[in-house]
Amino acid sequence: MTINFSRRQFILFGSAAFGTSLLLKACSSNQTMTPTATTTGGAEGFKIAIALPGIITDKAWNQSGYEGINLAKQKLGAEIAYVEKVAQADQTEILTDFARKGYNLIFAHGGQFDAAIEQVAPQFPNTFFVGVNGNLNKENIASLRIDHLQASYLCGIIGASVTKSNKLAYIAGEKFPATEGELRGFELGAKSVKPNIQITSTFTGDWNDVAKAREATLALISSGADVIYQWLDNASAAVLQTAGEKAVYAFGNTNDQLDVAPKAVLTSAVKRLDLAIAYIAELAKQKQLKGEIYTIGLERPDILFLGKFGAMVPEAVKQKVLNAKQEIVDKKINF
C-alpha cells in the first residue's frame, strides 16, 4: 500500500490512532491510496515513510526520493507513505506523526530536516530515522549522503576547460553542508586546471521557485560567468534553459538533464538516490542499519556518475575527467 498524505490532512490526522478508523477516514477524505502486490512473508509489517520538501514530479531531488521508497516497496514488499511539500515549520510534526503511526523507517529528504530529526528521534527509540544529505548519527539516527564533492570536482575540471571568461558560478537553493561540499568540489576541480579561476556562488532560498532561479542565473551571466553549476529541484530547468538562451554552459544535477537544454548542458552529476534509499531500506529491514553516516561516492558507479556529455565537450576533456574519476576511486586524489 502507498499512502499519499497531503500536509494538511496528515497534520489533521496526526493525533488519531493509526488503525482501521483512521484508514477509513483517510479514504473518505480523498487521500490517494494505491494498492500494491501482496507483501512477502519476510517483510510483512515493514513500513517506510518519507518526508519531502518539494513535489514528487520535479524530475530532480524530490522525485528521486519518492522513487527510492517505491523501489524499496518493490524489493521488500514494504508498505510506504509520503508527504510532499513539507515546510520547515511542519517538519517536526510530520516526522512525529509518521513515528506515531508505526513506520519502522522514516526518511527525511534533505539536510534541512536535521534539527527536526534530532528533536523527534529520541522520543521513538524503536523507529529509525534517516536524514538524506544529513549530518547526524546517533543510536536510531543515520545519515545517507552522496559524495557531492567528488562529482562536482569532475564538473569543475570540465567547466575550467571550456570557459572563455574564466568565471564560473554555482547556484543552489540553500546553504548547508551538502551544498557547501558540492561548491568546494567544484572549486577544487576548476582550480586544478586553472588556479586563478573565479567561482561565484549564490543561494536562492528556494529550491523550486522558477522566477528566482532565472533571476539568479541572469545576474550571474551579467557578471561574466559563462559556466554555471546548479543544484535546484523544480527550478533546475529554468537555470539550464536560461543558460541555453544566453549561449553559456551549465551542468545538470541529480538526473541526467542533457535533454533539458542540449546546447547548454556539458554533463550532469547523476545521483541515483532511488538506489541509495532502497539500499538503506534493505539494511533496515535486515536489522543491519546502524547509527552511522553512510556516504556513497564514485566507487558505486551505479549510484554516482556523470551523465551524457554535451556535443561541445572536447574528447580530450572527457578523457581527462574519466582519468580523474578513476584516480578518485583509486584514492590517488583525496579530499
DRENDREN-297340 format. One line per field, with one value per residue (C-alpha): residue in three letters; x, y, z. Coordinates in steps of 0.25 Angstrom, whole numbers, plus 2048, in hexadecimal, padded with zeros to 3 digits. Layout:
N
residuo c(Ala; ...) .
px c(X; ...) .
py c(Y; ...) .
pz c(Z; ...) .
END
This chain:
335
residuo c(Met; Thr; Ile; Asn; Phe; Ser; Arg; Arg; Gln; Phe; Ile; Leu; Phe; Gly; Ser; Ala; Ala; Phe; Gly; Thr; Ser; Leu; Leu; Leu; Lys; Ala; Cys; Ser; Ser; Asn; Gln; Thr; Met; Thr; Pro; Thr; Ala; Thr; Thr; Thr; Gly; Gly; Ala; Glu; Gly; Phe; Lys; Ile; Ala; Ile; Ala; Leu; Pro; Gly; Ile; Ile; Thr; Asp; Lys; Ala; Trp; Asn; Gln; Ser; Gly; Tyr; Glu; Gly; Ile; Asn; Leu; Ala; Lys; Gln; Lys; Leu; Gly; Ala; Glu; Ile; Ala; Tyr; Val; Glu; Lys; Val; Ala; Gln; Ala; Asp; Gln; Thr; Glu; Ile; Leu; Thr; Asp; Phe; Ala; Arg; Lys; Gly; Tyr; Asn; Leu; Ile; Phe; Ala; His; Gly; Gly; Gln; Phe; Asp; Ala; Ala; Ile; Glu; Gln; Val; Ala; Pro; Gln; Phe; Pro; Asn; Thr; Phe; Phe; Val; Gly; Val; Asn; Gly; Asn; Leu; Asn; Lys; Glu; Asn; Ile; Ala; Ser; Leu; Arg; Ile; Asp; His; Leu; Gln; Ala; Ser; Tyr; Leu; Cys; Gly; Ile; Ile; Gly; Ala; Ser; Val; Thr; Lys; Ser; Asn; Lys; Leu; Ala; Tyr; Ile; Ala; Gly; Glu; Lys; Phe; Pro; Ala; Thr; Glu; Gly; Glu; Leu; Arg; Gly; Phe; Glu; Leu; Gly; Ala; Lys; Ser; Val; Lys; Pro; Asn; Ile; Gln; Ile; Thr; Ser; Thr; Phe; Thr; Gly; Asp; Trp; Asn; Asp; Val; Ala; Lys; Ala; Arg; Glu; Ala; Thr; Leu; Ala; Leu; Ile; Ser; Ser; Gly; Ala; Asp; Val; Ile; Tyr; Gln; Trp; Leu; Asp; Asn; Ala; Ser; Ala; Ala; Val; Leu; Gln; Thr; Ala; Gly; Glu; Lys; Ala; Val; Tyr; Ala; Phe; Gly; Asn; Thr; Asn; Asp; Gln; Leu; Asp; Val; Ala; Pro; Lys; Ala; Val; Leu; Thr; Ser; Ala; Val; Lys; Arg; Leu; Asp; Leu; Ala; Ile; Ala; Tyr; Ile; Ala; Glu; Leu; Ala; Lys; Gln; Lys; Gln; Leu; Lys; Gly; Glu; Ile; Tyr; Thr; Ile; Gly; Leu; Glu; Arg; Pro; Asp; Ile; Leu; Phe; Leu; Gly; Lys; Phe; Gly; Ala; Met; Val; Pro; Glu; Ala; Val; Lys; Gln; Lys; Val; Leu; Asn; Ala; Lys; Gln; Glu; Ile; Val; Asp; Lys; Lys; Ile; Asn; Phe) .
px c(800; 805; 7FF; 800; 7FC; 7FB; 802; 7F4; 7EE; 7FA; 7FA; 7EB; 7EC; 7F9; 7F3; 7EA; 7EE; 7F3; 7E8; 7DC; 7D4; 7E0; 7E1; 7D2; 7D3; 7DF; 7D8; 7CB; 7D4; 7D9; 7E7; 7EE; 7EF; 7F5; 7F5; 801; 804; 803; 80F; 819; 81A; 827; 823; 815; 813; 81F; 81B; 823; 81F; 826; 824; 827; 82A; 825; 81C; 81E; 81D; 829; 832; 83D; 83F; 831; 82D; 839; 836; 827; 82D; 836; 82B; 823; 82F; 830; 822; 824; 830; 82C; 81D; 81C; 810; 814; 80F; 814; 811; 816; 818; 81B; 81E; 829; 81F; 818; 824; 823; 814; 815; 820; 819; 80D; 814; 81A; 80D; 807; 811; 81A; 827; 830; 82E; 836; 837; 83B; 844; 84F; 845; 83E; 84A; 844; 837; 83D; 845; 839; 82F; 838; 83B; 82C; 82B; 837; 831; 830; 83C; 83D; 846; 84A; 84D; 858; 858; 863; 85E; 862; 85C; 856; 84A; 84E; 856; 85A; 85B; 864; 868; 876; 872; 881; 886; 87C; 87D; 88D; 88B; 882; 88C; 896; 88D; 888; 896; 89A; 88F; 88D; 891; 88F; 896; 88A; 881; 875; 86D; 85E; 857; 84A; 850; 85E; 861; 86C; 868; 867; 874; 87B; 876; 87A; 888; 88A; 886; 891; 89B; 899; 899; 8A6; 8AD; 8AC; 8AD; 8B2; 8AD; 89F; 894; 888; 87C; 871; 862; 857; 849; 842; 838; 83B; 82E; 82C; 82E; 82E; 839; 841; 840; 843; 84F; 854; 853; 85A; 866; 867; 867; 872; 87A; 878; 877; 877; 86C; 86B; 85D; 856; 848; 83B; 82F; 836; 843; 83D; 83C; 84B; 84E; 845; 849; 858; 854; 84D; 859; 863; 86A; 86D; 867; 866; 85A; 859; 853; 84D; 853; 84E; 855; 847; 842; 84C; 855; 85C; 860; 862; 870; 86C; 865; 869; 85F; 85B; 853; 84D; 842; 84C; 853; 846; 842; 850; 84E; 83F; 845; 84F; 844; 83B; 846; 849; 857; 855; 85E; 85E; 869; 86B; 86A; 872; 871; 87B; 881; 885; 876; 874; 866; 863; 86C; 871; 872; 866; 867; 871; 86D; 872; 87A; 883; 890; 895; 8A2; 89A; 891; 89D; 8A3; 897; 896; 8A4; 8A2; 895; 89E; 8A8; 89E; 899; 8A7; 8A9; 8B4; 8AC; 8A8; 89F) .
py c(800; 80E; 819; 828; 831; 840; 849; 84E; 840; 83A; 844; 843; 834; 834; 833; 827; 819; 812; 807; 804; 810; 819; 812; 813; 822; 824; 81D; 825; 832; 830; 82B; 824; 815; 80B; 7FC; 7F4; 7E6; 7DC; 7DF; 7D4; 7CC; 7D1; 7E0; 7DF; 7EB; 7F2; 801; 80C; 81B; 827; 836; 83E; 84D; 84E; 847; 839; 83D; 847; 83E; 840; 83F; 83C; 833; 82B; 829; 825; 81B; 815; 811; 80B; 803; 7FF; 7FB; 7F2; 7EC; 7EA; 7E9; 7F5; 7FE; 80C; 81A; 828; 837; 841; 850; 84F; 85D; 860; 863; 856; 84C; 848; 845; 83D; 835; 833; 82E; 824; 81E; 81E; 817; 80B; 80E; 806; 80E; 81D; 825; 834; 838; 844; 849; 854; 849; 846; 84F; 849; 83B; 83E; 843; 837; 82B; 829; 828; 81C; 813; 807; 810; 812; 820; 822; 830; 831; 83B; 83B; 83D; 835; 827; 822; 815; 816; 820; 81E; 828; 824; 82C; 82C; 831; 83E; 843; 838; 83A; 849; 848; 842; 84C; 857; 851; 852; 860; 865; 85E; 865; 873; 87F; 889; 881; 884; 878; 879; 870; 871; 869; 86A; 86B; 86B; 85F; 854; 84D; 859; 85F; 852; 852; 860; 85D; 851; 85A; 864; 859; 853; 860; 865; 858; 85D; 86C; 870; 87F; 87C; 883; 87C; 883; 87D; 881; 87B; 87E; 87A; 871; 864; 865; 874; 875; 884; 885; 87B; 882; 890; 88A; 884; 891; 898; 88E; 88F; 89E; 89E; 896; 887; 87E; 871; 86E; 862; 861; 859; 85C; 854; 858; 865; 85E; 85E; 86D; 86F; 865; 86B; 879; 875; 870; 87D; 885; 87C; 878; 86A; 863; 855; 84D; 847; 83A; 835; 835; 843; 844; 843; 84F; 859; 851; 85E; 861; 855; 850; 844; 840; 83C; 830; 82B; 81F; 821; 817; 80C; 812; 813; 805; 800; 807; 801; 7F3; 7F5; 7FA; 7EE; 7E5; 7EC; 7EF; 7FE; 806; 814; 818; 821; 819; 820; 81B; 820; 81D; 80F; 80C; 80F; 80B; 816; 821; 824; 82F; 82F; 830; 83B; 846; 847; 853; 84C; 848; 83A; 83D; 844; 837; 82F; 838; 837; 828; 827; 830; 827; 81B; 822; 825; 817; 812; 81C; 823; 830; 833; 83E) .
pz c(800; 7FD; 805; 800; 80B; 808; 812; 817; 818; 81F; 82A; 82C; 82E; 835; 843; 83F; 841; 834; 833; 82B; 82F; 82A; 81D; 81B; 81E; 815; 809; 80B; 80B; 7FC; 800; 7F5; 7F9; 7EF; 7F2; 7F0; 7EE; 7FA; 803; 804; 811; 816; 814; 81A; 823; 81E; 81B; 815; 814; 80E; 811; 804; 804; 7F5; 7EB; 7E6; 7D8; 7D8; 7D0; 7DA; 7E9; 7EE; 7E3; 7E5; 7F4; 7F0; 7E6; 7F1; 7FA; 7EF; 7EB; 7F9; 7F9; 7EC; 7F2; 800; 7FF; 809; 80C; 808; 80B; 807; 80A; 7FF; 800; 80F; 814; 81F; 829; 827; 827; 836; 835; 829; 82E; 83B; 835; 82C; 838; 840; 834; 836; 82A; 82C; 823; 821; 816; 817; 809; 80B; 815; 819; 821; 82B; 836; 836; 835; 842; 849; 845; 845; 854; 856; 84D; 850; 848; 83C; 833; 82D; 821; 81C; 80D; 80C; 81B; 825; 831; 836; 843; 849; 840; 836; 829; 81E; 80F; 807; 7F9; 7F7; 7F0; 7F1; 7E8; 7DD; 7DD; 7DD; 7D0; 7CB; 7CF; 7C6; 7BB; 7BE; 7BF; 7B2; 7AA; 7B0; 7A8; 7B3; 7BE; 7C6; 7CB; 7D4; 7DE; 7E1; 7EC; 7F4; 802; 809; 811; 812; 805; 7FC; 803; 800; 7F1; 7EF; 7F5; 7EC; 7E0; 7E4; 7E7; 7D9; 7D2; 7D9; 7D6; 7C7; 7C9; 7D7; 7D5; 7D0; 7D7; 7DD; 7E2; 7EA; 7ED; 7F4; 7F0; 7FD; 7F5; 7EE; 7E6; 7E2; 7D3; 7D3; 7DE; 7D6; 7C9; 7D0; 7D7; 7CA; 7C2; 7CD; 7CD; 7BE; 7BE; 7C8; 7BD; 7C1; 7B5; 7BC; 7C7; 7D0; 7D6; 7E1; 7E1; 7E1; 7D9; 7D5; 7CF; 7C1; 7C2; 7C4; 7B9; 7AF; 7B2; 7B0; 7A3; 79F; 7A3; 79C; 7A9; 7AE; 7BA; 7C2; 7C5; 7D3; 7D9; 7CC; 7BE; 7B9; 7AC; 7A4; 7AC; 7A5; 79B; 797; 7A5; 7AD; 7AE; 7B6; 7C3; 7D1; 7D1; 7DF; 7DF; 7ED; 7EA; 7EA; 7F6; 7FE; 7FA; 7FF; 80D; 80E; 80B; 817; 820; 81C; 81F; 82C; 828; 827; 831; 837; 82C; 821; 814; 809; 7FB; 7F0; 7E3; 7E7; 7E5; 7D6; 7D6; 7E0; 7DE; 7D0; 7C5; 7BB; 7AC; 7A7; 79E; 790; 794; 79D; 796; 796; 79E; 7A9; 7AA; 7AB; 7B6; 7BE; 7BD; 7C1; 7CD; 7D1; 7D1; 7DA; 7E4; 7E4; 7E6; 7F1; 7E9; 7EA; 7F9; 7FE) .
END
